[in-house]
Amino acid sequence: MEMAATKTDDEQAPTQDRVIARLLTDDIVEWRIPPGSWLREREIAARFGVSHAPVREAFRHLASIGLVKVVPWRGAYAIDVDDHGADEIYELWKALFGVVCRLACTAMSDRDGRELMHRLIEYKDVTERTTNSAEHLRVSNRIGRFIAKRSNAPMALELLDRLALLARWQHNVYTDEFVATHGEGEVGRRSAVLYEQLCRHIVAREPDDADRVARDLIATSQQNFAEALAEYKARRTKAKPGRRRARAS
């Protein structure tokens, strides 16, 4: 009997461009490559010891998820934080998450519902234990992704993953000073209350209510982020007036 073909290790391994794109994504999202910084093909190729071809493909991948802008013959630069882009991300997030939660009301099994409520307990515990907004976002995104996976909407899940990545990138505008003076812990607790309402509406199969609360939940983060962004922009303008885009090292 003929054996089924199996993939070799080389076929299973990610291609050079994907590896480079993943590592650059981490650098951009964590602001190790600051917003607005140039990424030059030659420098990136030297960093990873590859030719220019996989670097160009990596840039195209990063551009497709919105993390860089490609400029022909010059390279690419990491996107910068601005009011319009931030609003676009949050408005898309609200609309898409509302639709996903509506779908989850009919697609989730009773077992999924019990798992959802268990994850909710974890999130509420995190918001009580710490005011670390990055930790809140991490656990919140885990719940959102669980809902999306159980909504039987793979395209929506992919889009939500992209929006969550951009939200993580934006989150670097938060500073310890902002968190200390703006009651970030209270924002986390308010979000936990809304998340509990949302989860209960999904389990009870109430799509209209789930959609509404899902949008309210993202709107809470949106309002808080707008305040953090305003402070970030004021601080950057004061520190570096007329700053030009810096080249990434």
Secondary structure, 3 states (H helix, E strand, C coil): CCCCCCCCHHHHCCCHHHHHHHHHHHHHHCCCCCCCCEECHHHHHHHHCCCHHHHHHHHHHHHHCCCEEEECCCEEEECCCCHHHHHHHHHHHHHHHHHHHHHHHHHCCHHHHHHHHHHHHHHHHHHHHCCCHHHHHHHHHHHHHHHHHCCCCHHHHHHHHHHHHHHHHHHHHCCHHHHHHHCHHHHHHHHHHHHHHHHHHHHCCCHHHHHHHHHHHHHHHHHHHHHHHHHHHHHHHHHCCCCCCCECC
